[in-house]
Amino acid sequence: MFIQPWDAALDDAEWQTWIADGHDFGILSVNGLPGQPPVVVPTHFTSEGTTLLIHLARPNPVWKAIAADLNVTFTVTSDYAFIPGPWRAKPGIPPTDGVPTSYYAAVQFTCQATIVDEPEDKAELLRRQMAHFQPDGDYATIDPGQPPYGRMLPGIRGLRLDVTDVRAKFKYDDHKPVEQRTGTARRLTERGTGLDVSTATQQLRRLDCLGTWKA
């Protein structure tokens, strides 16, 4: 992932807060076997410190790829929007000469994978995930010897991803004039399609963090 200096995370706390703020779905990419394309799997995950926790169905083709190469990448992308050219046109030039771009936030984790296969270890991984996704506890006991999860555990495998490197990108035109960026955030909010509003929120947050915009 190419990151311009102005698109880089301000610090580790920025991307950590962004991930913790409900961004818990991403793409697992595995190098796979020689002569074959990478295996790419969309999935929810739970983060605990420097570890990501995942579980997938046992028939998933990703397991052979991981067994061949434990080095994997996990990418989370959100708060994205297409920015039309006229919104970015410099003063004094025709709006149609403006160059469009994409805004987005992305965090890319480089990881070492460990497959989790023991029944109790898988159950514990699921307990941690359920504590995150269903914190009210409105689910049955997760135990290898009890239904309903006990009989389902053989059909899944757990995956622990130990993070060795993190690259974070917040691409919101931070190198452009303040007036243009605030104008773009306003236009995004007015357009209001897809993730426009959350994208505008990220742009204004970055402006605020950089001390160049005050509400």
Secondary structure, 3 states (H helix, E strand, C coil): CCCCHHHECCCHHHHHHHHHCCCCEEEEEECCCCCCCCEEEEEECEEECCEEEEEEECCCCHHHHHHHCCEEEEEEEEEEEEECHHHHCCCCCCHHHCCCEEEEEEEEEEEEEEEECCHHHHHHHHHHHHHHHCCCCCCCCCCCCCCCHHHHHHHEEEEEEEEEEEEEEEECCCCCCHHHHHHHHHHHHHHCCCCHHHHHHHHHHHHHHCCCCCC
